[in-house]
Amino acid sequence: MRGQPLPDEPDDAPAPPLRRRGCLRRLLLLLLLGVLGWGGFLDIYGQTDQASPSPVIVVLGSRVLANGEPDDSLRARTRHAVELYQRGFAPLLLTTGGLDAENHAPPTEADAAARLAMHLGVPEAAILEESASTNTWENARNAARICRAHGWTRVIIVSDPYHLWRAHRDFTRAGLTAYPSPARDCARNRDPAQRALWTLREMAAILRDVVLGNKARAR
């Protein structure tokens, strides 16, 4: 009837399509900003060298090539640990890592790193090996067992920058005071694309740890 007001729109009426698309865009933007912020934090944390004088420098394991040589990351980690040793940060190295997950053939990651360290001038007597671990949590747990046997509570941990926040978390949970020191001279850090890719991979690993716990922890 003319002049009669129209009934109010029901409260449960669906939002107009344009409004829904605007909400979705804002949600995606917030998600993107969150990912960038988290990734930026991991990157900045990993690039910061926190090395402090300690009884031992722990070299976290990485892949061993089919010819028995350390891959680029393990080589960079070992070289950096040797540099810290030569600068007097610690009198000992502890290399970690078992058989490579892909080829299951000797040498272990710990042995490959130890041999490189000796080649770079570290005496064999100054190197300990932990050759049973297959992931970051096992690196931390097994290294902590060795440290406790020697009465050590502080360690310098060396790994790729993207990996250091998680490594520090695991070594702390294993009961050690850990000082992260980044091996920056590796392809995963020098190349911007790889740096971003491995940071994203690390974010996924941390999220998996939160959801699944210790069983999911991996290098």
C-alpha positions in Angstrom: 0.0 0.0 0.0 1.3 3.5 -0.9 2.9 5.3 2.0 3.3 2.2 4.1 6.9 1.5 5.3 8.7 -1.5 4.0 9.4 -4.3 6.5 12.9 -4.3 8.0 15.5 -6.6 6.4 15.9 -9.8 8.4 19.0 -9.9 10.7 20.1 -13.2 9.1 20.0 -11.9 5.6 23.2 -12.8 3.7 25.8 -10.1 3.4 26.0 -8.5 -0.1 28.6 -10.2 -2.3 30.8 -7.0 -2.4 30.9 -6.9 1.4 31.8 -10.6 1.7 34.6 -10.1 -0.9 35.9 -7.1 1.1 36.0 -9.2 4.3 37.9 -11.9 2.5 40.4 -9.5 1.1 41.0 -8.1 4.6 41.4 -11.5 6.1 43.9 -12.5 3.4 45.8 -9.3 3.9 46.0 -9.9 7.7 47.2 -13.5 7.0 49.9 -12.3 4.6 51.1 -9.6 7.1 51.2 -12.3 9.8 53.3 -14.6 7.6 55.6 -11.8 6.6 56.0 -10.7 10.2 56.7 -14.2 11.4 59.1 -14.9 8.6 60.9 -11.6 9.2 61.3 -12.4 12.9 62.8 -15.8 12.1 65.2 -14.2 9.6 66.3 -11.4 11.9 66.7 -13.8 14.8 68.8 -16.1 12.7 71.1 -13.4 11.3 72.0 -12.3 14.8 75.2 -13.9 16.1 74.8 -14.5 19.9 78.0 -16.6 20.3 79.4 -16.4 23.9 82.4 -18.3 25.4 81.3 -21.8 26.2 82.8 -25.3 26.9 81.8 -26.6 23.4 80.5 -25.6 20.0 77.7 -27.8 18.6 77.5 -28.2 14.9 74.0 -29.3 13.9 73.9 -31.9 11.2 72.9 -31.6 7.6 72.9 -33.7 4.5 75.9 -35.7 3.4 76.4 -36.1 -0.4 76.6 -39.4 -2.2 80.4 -39.0 -2.4 80.6 -38.8 1.4 81.3 -35.0 1.5 79.2 -32.5 3.5 76.6 -30.7 1.5 76.7 -26.9 1.2 75.0 -26.2 4.5 77.0 -28.7 6.6 80.2 -27.4 5.1 79.2 -23.8 6.0 78.2 -24.8 9.5 81.4 -26.7 10.1 83.6 -23.9 8.7 81.8 -21.3 10.9 82.2 -23.6 14.0 85.9 -23.9 13.2 86.2 -20.2 12.9 84.6 -19.8 16.4 87.0 -22.4 17.7 90.0 -20.6 16.3 88.8 -17.3 17.8 88.8 -18.9 21.2 85.0 -19.2 21.8 85.3 -22.8 22.9 88.0 -25.5 23.2 85.9 -28.3 21.7 83.6 -29.0 18.8 80.7 -31.5 19.0 79.5 -32.6 15.6 76.0 -34.1 15.4 73.9 -36.2 13.0 73.5 -39.8 12.0 73.3 -41.5 8.6 71.8 -39.4 5.9 68.1 -40.0 5.5 68.3 -40.4 1.7 71.2 -42.8 1.0 71.6 -44.4 4.5 75.3 -44.9 3.7 78.4 -43.9 5.7 79.8 -41.5 6.7 77.4 -40.1 9.3 76.7 -36.3 9.2 78.8 -36.0 12.5 81.7 -37.9 10.9 81.6 -35.9 7.7 81.7 -32.6 9.7 84.4 -33.9 12.0 86.6 -34.8 9.1 86.2 -31.4 7.5 87.0 -29.7 10.8 90.2 -31.7 11.1 91.1 -30.8 7.5 90.6 -27.2 8.6 93.1 -27.6 11.4 91.1 -28.6 14.5 92.9 -31.4 16.3 91.1 -34.8 16.5 91.3 -34.6 20.3 89.2 -31.4 20.2 86.3 -33.0 18.4 83.4 -35.1 19.9 80.9 -36.8 17.7 77.2 -37.6 18.3 76.2 -39.8 15.4 72.8 -41.2 16.3 70.4 -38.2 15.8 68.2 -37.8 12.7 66.4 -34.5 13.5 66.8 -31.2 15.4 65.2 -32.5 18.6 67.5 -35.5 18.7 70.5 -33.3 18.0 69.5 -31.3 21.1 68.6 -34.3 23.3 71.7 -36.3 22.5 74.0 -33.3 22.7 72.6 -32.5 26.1 73.3 -36.0 27.3 76.9 -35.7 26.2 77.2 -32.3 27.8 75.7 -33.5 31.1 78.2 -36.3 31.2 81.0 -33.7 31.1 79.3 -31.2 33.4 78.6 -28.6 30.7 75.5 -26.5 30.8 76.3 -23.9 28.1 76.9 -24.5 24.4 77.2 -22.5 21.2 74.9 -23.9 18.5 75.8 -23.5 14.8 73.3 -23.9 12.0 71.8 -22.1 9.0 70.2 -18.8 10.1 66.7 -19.8 9.2 67.0 -22.9 11.6 68.4 -21.2 14.7 65.2 -20.1 16.5 63.9 -23.7 16.5 67.3 -25.1 17.4 67.6 -22.7 20.3 64.1 -23.7 21.5 65.0 -27.4 21.4 68.4 -27.1 23.1 66.7 -25.0 25.8 64.1 -27.6 26.3 66.8 -30.2 26.5 68.2 -28.3 29.5 71.1 -26.4 28.0 71.9 -22.7 27.8 72.4 -22.3 24.1 74.0 -19.4 22.2 73.0 -19.4 18.5 75.6 -18.5 15.9 74.6 -18.4 12.2 76.6 -20.0 9.4 75.7 -17.3 6.9 78.0 -18.4 4.1 75.6 -21.1 2.7 73.5 -21.0 -0.5 70.3 -21.2 1.6 71.2 -17.8 3.1 73.1 -16.1 0.3 70.5 -16.7 -2.4 67.4 -14.5 -1.7 65.0 -17.1 -3.2 66.4 -20.0 -1.2 66.5 -17.8 1.9 62.8 -17.1 1.5 61.9 -20.7 0.6 63.8 -22.2 3.6 62.3 -19.7 6.0 58.8 -20.7 4.8 59.8 -24.3 5.2 61.0 -23.6 8.8 57.7 -21.8 9.6 55.8 -24.9 8.5 58.1 -27.1 10.7 57.5 -24.9 13.7 53.7 -25.0 13.1 53.9 -28.8 12.8 55.7 -29.0 16.1 53.0 -26.9 17.8 50.3 -29.1 16.4 51.9 -32.5 16.7 54.5 -32.0 19.4 57.9 -33.8 19.8 57.0 -36.6 17.4 57.0 -34.2 14.5 60.2 -32.4 15.2 62.6 -32.6 12.3 65.6 -30.9 10.8 
